[in-house]
Amino acid sequence: MYAILDIETTGGQYNEEGITEIAIYKFDGHEVVDQFISLVNPEIPIQPFVVKLTGINNAMLRSAPKFYEIAKRIVEITEGCIIVAHNASFDYRILQTEFRRLGFDFIKPTLCTVELSKKLLPGHQSYSLGKLVRALGIPMADRHRASGDAMATVKLFKMLLSKDLEKEIVKSYVKTEIKTGISPKLMDIIDGIPSKTGIYYIHREDGTIIYIGKSNNIKKRVNQHFTGTSRKAKKIQNEVFAVTYEETGSELIALLKESEEIKINKPIYNRSQRKTIFPYALYAEKDKDGYLALKLHKTDGRKKEITSFATLQEGKALLHKITEEHQFCQKINGLYNTKKECFQYDLKQCLGACIGKEAPEDYNKRVTYFLENNQLHNQSMVIIDRGRSIDERSAVLVENGVYKGYCFYDLNYQINNIEILKNIIIPMQNNRDSRNIIQNYIRKKKVHKIVKF
């Protein structure tokens, strides 16, 4: 649990500042579950430059509660939380100073979104909150007021959690939970997981990720791990300390994140998925008569593949479908072993390449046209799919056949410029698995929209 906060102060000499406004949003990694916002009477005058910056003046604070009157609420809402702030050392120091004046030690682990942004969002000219959120397309209201700045920090932190592919943030969170002596039972873990689409991470006590999975129903899938009787399931049940998760809304993004994050984190119980998940591929090759044949083989990295498959049966099913839909020849594609014409020729679904009736040049033109229009190679597109809520969409960007990454955007925020999209995209690895996940998903599933450019 995170307490994302922002504090406005009177200004003045170091450690003599007073709080004029505080906003705290309790955030569970997915949504805000509690909040506290209040003006505070600092009992000392506000510096003139601060009045100009924030709009908060001495008259506004005369009837506001003093810090000792809200201290209990701050302790309650931050209980068991990591303090998160933009320039956390400042906000944390101010809070500690105020509590020290009351004779109370306020000690919490902290995360700074400035430091996290420099690591996870490199290349920005400025890491000030205002300039950074503008560059990232994060909407912001009430700049230099505690509630507006704290809410912008919530949205920024949510993006940083998505960008944190090595999961350093959630690992540190799990370690913090251990220090507080929490020892959850399996049922307690399941109770805190939603029945939604996304990625889940199973952790040991030291925060290490031992398994990464994706599901359209995270709760149901984790429950299967905890009730399974296989050797791997038993090991996971014995070692699990916590399960964290990330909602994606889109199954495509869940598949892409699962594939990439397994390769990055190398969880001990994902051994089979560390290598390629597509061991069979479809290739185009000329036969002895000069016809372009579509053939299924075990994956060969030296050859240029059309698409790949998790199983041989899946590959054969698609090859049968392609052959029938485009009136290709079953015999040439290795689906019908005969010395005479293929079965589809008898049904008038093959133009006779199998018996030399259709010339290789004409047949190959049709095959080439199919290849040019059914591969990611050189295509540029945005695949728009479900978001994490009803007022959000997800977007996956492919540029010149290269998978660039994904993002989420508000329905009120129109994505009609590729440069705007590039600013908010979460970069991902372009590799054979990611390209084939996208190709297979488009082929099998219905997405909201595909915009080609």
Secondary structure by P-SEA (a helix, b strand, c coil): ccccccccccccccccccccbbbbbbccccccccbbbbbbcccccccaaaaaaccccccccccccccccaaaaaaaaaccccccccaaaaaaaaaaaaaaaaccccccccccaaaaaaacccccccccaaaaaaaacccccccccaaaaaaaaaaaaaaaaaacccaaaaaaaaaaaaaacccccaaaaaaacccccbbbbbbccccccccccccccaaaaaaaaaacccaaaaaaaacccbbbbbbcccaaaaaaaaaaaaaaacccccccccccccccbbbbbbcccccccccccccccccccccccccaaaaaaaaaaaaaaacccccccccccccccccccccccccccccccccaaaaaaaaaaaaaacccccbbbbbbbbcccccbbbbbbbcccccccccccccccccccaaaaaaacccccccaaaaaaaaaaaacccccccccc
